[in-house]
Amino acid sequence: SSNVGLAGAPRQRCASAGGRGGLFASARATAAVAMGRKPIVGGNWKCNPATLKEATELLAAWGGSTFDADKVEVVISPTAVHLPSVKDKAESMGIMVATQNVSNTGMGAFTGEWCAEHLDDFKIKWTLIGHSERRTKYGETDEITAQKVQKCQDKGIKVIFCIGELLEEREAGKTDEVNQRQLAAVIPVIKNWDDIVIAYEPVWAIGTGKVATPEQAQETQKAIRDYLRTKCGAGVADNVRIQYGGSVTPKNCAELIGMPDIDGFLVGGASLKPDFPTIISACAA
């Protein structure tokens, strides 16, 4: 399908978001077209909203918008309890759903967990793994993220794999070192890179209102791609999609997506707002 209406019916494509253009926009367009990297926008709802009614009202608020499904992919991550209730509506709008987490085990005596087999059974094609809140608040180690990625690879579940540095790590000049360490843990278990999207989220920019400048984000994401080129070859490096995350809004997204190594966004708070489709449209422009 080319033009997918968020209300369900085919529609005309949204107008381009304002503010995008010039050298960077053409650089990204050239890089993306050459490598075939379709932009991807993720919406991480975290532990929100408070009620199912609010979740369904949010989807309804997006219903008047459209996006070109040939030009951008969209995945939202509701809470685990909301996900089954919003999945059909989201998918009817051309939006895939993802869990925010998945177990590093299989089925069994693992209270509070759900595993890749469950996602496969529910036809949930995506999950997040390694979000900084999982790493910093719940003790998720690089080893655990690798185990989770391997489970998903085995079941054909697509992964948005999150990496990124703390503020003190950036100030100490360790951004690339942290990103490379987090990636090095999972590279050995990835057999199918088509099922992997990398989300670079500087932890100091998540939910703080602080945003890496487009130049900072581009520099870091190019370094990620260059690292993958040395470890996995040009085929992987040139084709894997790398999102930026960290206080992305409708106001700053157009400039960010113009960067050649930014292939979309993982959006937090702004994905709980009625104007989230503005970010999608910027990536499809």
N, C-alpha and C positions, 0 to 999 in steps of 0.2 A: 504494500500500500504506500502511496506517496503522501498525500495530504490527509492526515488523520485529525478529525475534530475531537477535542477533549470531551465533547458531548456525545460522541459516538459516530456521527455521520461524517463522511468526507467533507472537508471544507477547503477554502482557499488558505494558502500559507500565510502566517502572520507577517506583518511588515517587520523589517529589520529593527532591532532595538537601536535607539539613537546613540551616538557617541563612538560607534565603531567605524573604523576606516583608516586610510593611510597605510603607511609602510608595514606596521605590525600586522594589521588585518590581512593584507595580501601575503605576508610571509607565512602566517598560519594557514591560510587557505591553500597556498602553494604546497606547503609541507604536508598538510592533511590529505589533499587530493593525490599527491604523489605517492603517499604511503597507504592510502585507503583507510585512514583512521576516522571513523565516524564519531563525532563528539558524543559524549555520554554525560547526562545529568542525573545525579543521585540525590534523593531527598531523605535525610536521616531524621526521623521524628523523635528519636531517643525515647524518653519516658513521657511522651505527650501524644495527644491531648488528654484531658481529664476524662472525657466521656466518648462513647461511640457516636453519640449524636454530633458532637463537634467534629469528629473524624469524617463522618458522612457529609456534614455541611461543608467541610473544606473541599472535598472532592466536587461537590455540587458547585461551589464557587469557581472552581477551575473549568467548569463545564462549558462556558461560553468561549473559551480560548481554543486555538488550534496550534498544531505544530506539524512539521513535515517529517514523517517517520523515516523517510529515506535519508534525512540529513541529520537527525539527532535521535539518540536512544534515551529513554527515561525510565528510571527505576526508583521506587520509593520504599522506605523501610519503616513500616508502622511498628507499634509494639506487637509483641507476640500474641497478645489476647485480641487486639483489633484486627490483625492481619487476615484471618479467615473471613471476617465480615466485610472487609473492604476490597478483597482480592478481585472478585468478579467485576465490581464497578470500575476499579482502576484499570483492569485489563481491557474492558470495553472502551476505555478512553485511550488505549494505546500505551498505557503505562504498566510496566512490569512491577512486581513486588519482590522484596527481599526481606529475609530475617536480618536482625542486627547482630546476630551471633549464631554459632553452631557449636556442638560439642566436639571435643577432640577424641571422643570415644565412639563406640558403636552403641547399639541398644543394650540395655541391661540395667543393673542396679546403680543408676546414676541420677539420683533425685535432683530435680530442677533443670535437667538437661533435655535438649532435643538434638537429634543427630541428622547426618546427611541423608540417611535412609528415609527419615520422616519428611524431609524437604522433597525428596524424589517422589514419595507417595502422594504428597499434596500438590505436586506439580509447581512447586516454588523453585524457580530456576536460578535465583540469586541469593547470596548472603554477604554481609559485611564480615570481615575478619580483621582483628588487630587494631580496632579503633583505640585511640589514645586513652579514652575513658576506661576501656577494658584493661589496657596495659597498666595504667597508673592507679586505678581505683580497685581493680579486682585481681591484680597480680598476674596478669597474663604475660607469660614470658615468650621470647622468640621461639623457643622449642615448642611451646603449646600452639603458637600460631602456625608453625610448620605442620604439626600434627593435624590441625583443623583443615589446612589447605589440602593436605594429602587426602583426607577423607572426602573432601569435596571433589577433588580431581577424580577419585575412584568412581564417584557417582555422577559425574558430568554436571556438577553444580557450579555455576559461574560465581566468581569471588571478586568483590571489591576489597582489595587488600590495602589497609591503611598503614602509612608510615609517617614519621615526622618527629621533629626535635622539640625539646622543652626550651623555654626562654634562656635558661642558664647554659644550655648546650649551644644555642645559637651565639650567645655572647662570648662563649669560649672558643668559637670558631669550629665547632664540632658537627655542624649540620650534615655535611656530606658523610662523615664518619658514622653518624647515627643511622642515616638512611641506608647506607651500604650494609651496616650490621643487620638491620631488620630485614633487608632484602636477601642477604646471604643465607639467612636461616631457611628461607622458603625456596630459593632457586633449585636446590637439589631434588625437591619433591614435585616440581612442576613439569609435567610431561606435555600438557596442552596449554600453550600460552593464549590461545583464542578464548579460553575460559577465565582469563585473569585481566582485571583492570587494577591499576595502582592509583591509590588516592594519597597524594602528598598533602598532609595537613600539619602545618607548623602549630604545635600545641598551644603556643602563646597567642595564636590568632583565633582559636576556637571559642566562639561565644563571648569574646572580649571586646569586639568592635574594632580591634586592631587587625589590620590586613597587611599581608606582605605586599609591597609595591609590585606592580606588574613586572618590573625588572628583577626584583628579588625572586619572585615566584618562577619566572622564566629561567633565571640563572640556576636555581636549585633543580628545576625539572629537567633542564638540559643535562645537568650533572648526573641525575638519576638515569636518564637515557644513555648517556655516555658510559656509565658503569655497567649497565645491562649489555651494551655493545661489547665491552671487554670480556664479560663473563658468559654471555649467551649468544653472541654473534649479532650481526647487523639485521638479520631477519626478525629476531625478537625485538631488538631495540627500536627499529623503525616502525614496527606494527603495533606494539603494545600501547594501549591508551593510558595516559597519565592525567588524572584529575587534580585540580587544586581545591582544597577545602580550607575554610577559616574565615568566618564572617563575610561570606559572599552574599551580595545583595543585588537587587535589580539595578542599583545605581553604579556599582563597580564591575559588574560581570562583563559588560561589553568590552571594556578595555583589557580585562584579564584574558578573555577568550581570544583576543587578537594575537596573543603571544604564540610563537610557532610550536612550543612544546607543551602547551596547555590544551588538553583534549576534552575539556568539560569540567564539571564541578561536583564535589560532594557537599551538599548544602545542609546546614543544620536548621537554625531558627527560621530562616527565610523560607524553608519548605513547608512551614506551618502557616504561611500567609496566603491570602487570596491572590496576590500578584506573583506567586512562584512561576507561573507560566511565562512571565517576562524574561526570566533567566533561561528557560528552555528556548524561547524564541531567539535570544541573543546567540545561542550556540548553533541554531539552525540557519542563521543569517548567511 
